[in-house]
Amino acid sequence: MSVSTDKELAEEPTPEGRPPETEGRGFATLLLRVGVSVVVPIAAALGLYWSGIVLLDEDSNRAVVVAAALVIGVLGVFGLYYGMDWLINRLPESYRYKVRPFAFVGPAIVVLAVFLVYPTVNTVFLSFLDA
């Protein structure tokens, strides 16, 4: 029977499979989580705005516009998430496990808030303005 050294104990993963040094929370982690959760929807919105300007020409063929919008949307979202995953893989390992969920779930929460919660609150507010 061998005795484990401190270094060997530090390298053993926790029951969840994460390295033990990822357990703490810090201000840098909070900034990364919020940044990743907000950067992805903002980049997507800017991309959609730009593509909307290009595609919404009066003389455009509607079938071409729809096909281009689908291609831009699918490739844009894929590129955005692939790029975020690439950036997260460049972070120190102690931050990867803390930030990765926010890169994929955070933007979905922001988009749901913008497209579901905001219209609901706005509708309730507008219902009190006129008889």
Number of C-alpha atoms within 10 A of each C-alpha: 3 4 6 9 8 8 8 9 10 13 11 12 12 13 8 7 8 15 16 16 13 14 13 10 10 8 8 9 16 13 12 19 20 15 15 22 23 19 17 23 19 14 14 16 13 12 17 16 12 11 16 13 10 11 18 12 11 7 7 11 11 13 9 11 17 12 11 14 17 12 12 16 16 12 12 17 17 12 13 18 15 12 13 18 15 11 12 19 14 11 12 9 14 16 21 18 17 19 22 20 13 19 23 16 12 22 20 16 14 17 16 12 13 12 10 11 13 12 12 13 11 10 11 11 10 10 10 8 7 5 4
